[in-house]
Amino acid sequence: MEYEADNFAIDSIMKGYFEVAHFAAEAQRLANEIGVILGIVVMFYFKASTEGEKHPNAEDRLTNALERLKLKDNHPGWGIACTGLKFWDSQFGKNLVWDIENKTFKELYYQLVDQIKKEN
């Protein structure tokens, strides 16, 4: 039910756009996408573990949101998600391996999630 709630919230946020021809339509879309990502990323900062007791793991909820937004591989949202994970990594001394050479932020994100999953 948590994924259904997340998806409903994401879909609701993403519905309210200006018309495509409106001068601020792209900015509004980007702000909405980044708002969704940051809203989930902040859950990481409360504890070192991403495991949920009553809710799905934080990395699964973040991955669900990123995939639901259907972001392109080079979208800034992937980089923002990686930056959020970097802050969490630093805050709790997770020592994730940041192999960034010749990778998109999307590829890096999935590598980081794999590491998080192996730790849990």
N, C-alpha and C positions, 0 to 999 in steps of 0.2 A: 504494500500500500504506500510505502514511502516513495517509491519510484513514480507511482501514479500521482502523488501529491507534488513531487518535484516537477514532473512533466507538465502538470496542469499549471503550475506557477510559471514555468519557463514559457509555455505557449501563451499564457495570458500577458506576460511582459512583452513578448515579441509581436503581439497583435497590433499594438497601438502605434502605427507608423504614419508619418506624413505621406502624402501622395508622392510617388517616385520623382515627379518633376519638381517637387518642393526643394528649395535651396538647402534645407537642413536635413533632408531625408537620410542621407548616408551617415551623417553625424549622429542622428538619433538612433539608427540601427546599431552602430558601433557602441554607443553609450549603453544601450540595452544589453547587448551581448556581453560587454565587459562587466556590467553590473551583475549579471547572472553568474559569471565566472567568479568574481570577487566575493559575492554572497556565499558561495560554497567554499572557496579557499579559506575564508576566515575560520571555518570550523577546525582547520588543522592546528591553529595556534593555541587551542585550549589544552591539548595534551600531546604527549609524545607518540602515542599509539593512534592509528587511524581506525582501529577496530571499533565497530559499534556494538552496543549491547542490545538495544531495541531497534536500532536503525542500521541501514547498510553502512559498510566502511566508507569513510570520507573519500578515498580515492575512487571508489566505484561510483559514488554520487557525482564527483567532479567529472569523471570520464563520461558518465551518462549525459551530463549537461553539455559537455563539449561536443559529443556526437549528436545530440539532439539539435544543437544549433547549426549543424552541417557547415562547419567552418572550413574554408579552404586550407590547404596544407601550410600556406604562408601567412595565414591570418594572425594579427597581433594577439588574439585571444590565447593561442597556444603559448606564445611567449610570456604572457601575463600569468598563465597557469604555472609555467615553469619557474617564473620569478617567485610566485607565491610558495612553491615547493622549496625553492632555495632558502627563503626566509625561515620556513619551518625546519628545514634541514639544519640550518645554522642555530636556530633557537634551541633545538633539542639534541644537537650533536649526533645526528643520524649518520653522517659520513657517507652520504650517497655519492656514487661515482658520476661525475659530470663530464661525459665523453661528448663534447659538442662539435668536434671537428667533422665537417662535411655533412651536417645533419640539419634538417628543418627542426623548428621548435616542436612540431607534432611528433616527429621521430624521437626527439629527446624526451618529450613528455611520456611516451609509452615506455621508453627505457627506464625512466625514473619510477613509473608505476610498477613495472616488473620487479624492481629492487624493493620497493615498499611491500609488495605482496610476498616476496621471499622472506622478509623480516617478520611479517605477521604470523 
